[in-house]
Amino acid sequence: QVFFDKMIEAKLEPSVISFNALVQAHVKAPTERLMAVRSQMRVWGIQADRVFVETFLMTLLKVSEYWHSISDAVHALRAVDKDRLHEAASVIKDAKDNGIPLTGVCKKIDRALQQMGIL
């Protein structure tokens, strides 16, 4: 966050790449902080891309392993806080609404959330 703030102070305009790095720096941040990063991105008028969506979801949901199936994803996501799951659903919905193609892992998260009744 410090680097990002200094970038803004120096009158450098952020991009989806800088927001992607900012999200990665918030791997241990509370849900509200990650939501604030996403909100800040909107304020700057920066459109997410598929890399940002995947990075955000992986960080938000603390995904650290590859899921071989949707049932693996459902099993892992059952341990995730409900606020994080609902934020993940919001991110996926926004991506779909804005025509952003989902990566393979994002598609698994999408289907897992659907099976869990979150999406």
C-alpha positions as CSV (number, residue, x, y, z in Angstrom):
1,Q,0.0,0.0,0.0
2,V,2.9,2.4,0.8
3,F,4.3,2.0,-2.7
4,F,0.9,2.6,-4.3
5,D,0.3,5.7,-2.2
6,K,3.7,7.1,-3.1
7,M,2.9,6.4,-6.8
8,I,-0.3,8.5,-6.4
9,E,1.6,11.3,-4.5
10,A,4.0,11.4,-7.4
11,K,1.1,12.1,-9.7
12,L,1.5,8.7,-11.5
13,E,-1.7,7.3,-12.7
14,P,-2.4,3.7,-11.6
15,S,-3.3,1.0,-14.1
16,V,-4.9,-2.5,-13.8
17,I,-1.3,-3.8,-13.4
18,S,-0.6,-1.6,-10.4
19,F,-3.9,-2.6,-8.8
20,N,-3.1,-6.3,-9.5
21,A,0.2,-5.8,-7.6
22,L,-1.7,-4.0,-4.8
23,V,-4.1,-6.9,-4.4
24,Q,-1.2,-9.3,-4.2
25,A,0.3,-7.2,-1.4
26,H,-3.0,-7.6,0.5
27,V,-2.8,-11.4,0.8
28,K,-3.4,-11.3,4.6
29,A,-5.7,-8.3,4.6
30,P,-9.2,-8.4,6.0
31,T,-12.1,-8.6,3.5
32,E,-13.0,-5.0,3.9
33,R,-9.5,-3.9,2.9
34,L,-9.6,-6.0,-0.3
35,M,-13.1,-4.5,-1.0
36,A,-11.6,-1.0,-0.5
37,V,-8.9,-1.8,-3.1
38,R,-11.6,-2.9,-5.6
39,S,-13.6,0.3,-4.8
40,Q,-10.5,2.4,-5.3
41,M,-10.0,0.9,-8.7
42,R,-13.5,1.9,-9.7
43,V,-12.9,5.4,-8.5
44,W,-10.0,5.6,-10.8
45,G,-12.1,4.3,-13.6
46,I,-9.9,1.3,-14.2
47,Q,-11.5,-1.7,-15.8
48,A,-10.5,-5.1,-14.4
49,D,-9.1,-7.7,-16.8
50,R,-9.0,-11.5,-16.5
51,V,-5.6,-11.5,-14.7
52,F,-6.9,-9.0,-12.1
53,V,-10.1,-11.0,-11.6
54,E,-8.1,-14.2,-11.0
55,T,-5.6,-12.5,-8.7
56,F,-8.3,-10.9,-6.7
57,L,-10.3,-14.1,-6.3
58,M,-7.2,-16.2,-5.4
59,T,-6.1,-13.6,-2.8
60,L,-9.6,-13.1,-1.4
61,L,-10.3,-16.8,-1.1
62,K,-6.8,-17.6,-0.1
63,V,-6.4,-20.3,-2.8
64,S,-3.1,-21.9,-2.5
65,E,-3.5,-25.2,-4.4
66,Y,-4.9,-26.4,-7.7
67,W,-8.3,-27.9,-7.6
68,H,-8.8,-30.9,-9.9
69,S,-12.6,-30.8,-9.8
70,I,-15.5,-28.6,-8.8
71,S,-16.1,-30.8,-5.8
72,D,-12.5,-30.1,-4.7
73,A,-13.3,-26.4,-5.0
74,V,-16.5,-26.7,-3.1
75,H,-14.8,-28.6,-0.3
76,A,-12.0,-25.9,0.0
77,L,-14.5,-23.0,-0.2
78,R,-16.7,-24.4,2.6
79,A,-13.9,-23.3,5.0
80,V,-13.9,-19.7,3.7
81,D,-15.7,-16.9,5.5
82,K,-19.1,-16.1,4.1
83,D,-18.3,-12.4,3.5
84,R,-15.3,-13.5,1.3
85,L,-17.6,-15.9,-0.6
86,H,-20.1,-13.2,-1.3
87,E,-17.4,-10.7,-2.4
88,A,-16.1,-13.4,-4.7
89,A,-19.6,-13.8,-6.2
90,S,-19.8,-10.1,-6.7
91,V,-16.4,-10.1,-8.5
92,I,-17.5,-12.9,-10.8
93,K,-20.8,-11.2,-11.5
94,D,-19.0,-7.9,-12.4
95,A,-16.6,-9.8,-14.6
96,K,-19.4,-11.5,-16.5
97,D,-21.4,-8.3,-16.8
98,N,-18.4,-6.5,-18.2
99,G,-17.5,-9.2,-20.7
100,I,-14.3,-10.2,-19.0
101,P,-13.5,-13.9,-19.8
102,L,-13.0,-16.0,-16.8
103,T,-9.8,-18.1,-16.4
104,G,-10.0,-21.8,-15.7
105,V,-9.7,-21.4,-11.9
106,C,-12.2,-18.5,-12.0
107,K,-14.7,-20.8,-13.8
108,K,-14.2,-23.5,-11.1
109,I,-14.8,-20.9,-8.4
110,D,-17.9,-19.7,-10.2
111,R,-19.3,-23.2,-10.5
112,A,-18.4,-24.0,-6.9
113,L,-20.2,-20.9,-5.7
114,Q,-23.2,-21.8,-7.7
115,Q,-23.3,-25.3,-6.2
116,M,-23.0,-23.8,-2.8
117,G,-25.9,-21.5,-3.5
118,I,-23.8,-18.3,-3.2
119,L,-24.1,-17.3,-6.8
